[in-house]
Amino acid sequence: MAKQKFKITNWPTYNKALINRGSITFWLDDEAIQAWYESATPSSRGRPQRYSDLAITTVLVIKRVFRLTLRAAQGFIDSIFSLMNVPLRCPDYSCVSRRAKSVNVSFKTPTRGEIA
């Protein structure tokens, strides 16, 4: 069956809607900014973790939603932080790769429609 065609009657609104398709909005609340780095003392031997599970989960979600590689996700998140003037750093891709095994991230991305 062919796709339905609609007559466009309000061109300014239609043009604005097409422009807004490429708009990306990110926000971080203060709790997320405070919890980005790990603050708990290590309970075992070895080097303490620098980034919290929240930071690792955030990187993995953005990687999955935008279909990025870990290195591209690291650059993407670092550029977002610099645009937002937030004094945070994205975890290194190798750190995310190691910690992804221990962090539970379970969500299903939609195959069609808007990313919500």
Buried (B, 14 or more C-beta within 10 A) or exposed (E): EEEEEEEEEEEEEEEEEEEEEEEEEEEBEEEBBEBBBBEEEEEEEEEEBEBBBBBBBBBBBBBBEEEBEBEBBBEBBEEBBEEEEBEBBBBBBEBBEEBBEEBEBEEEEEEEEEEE
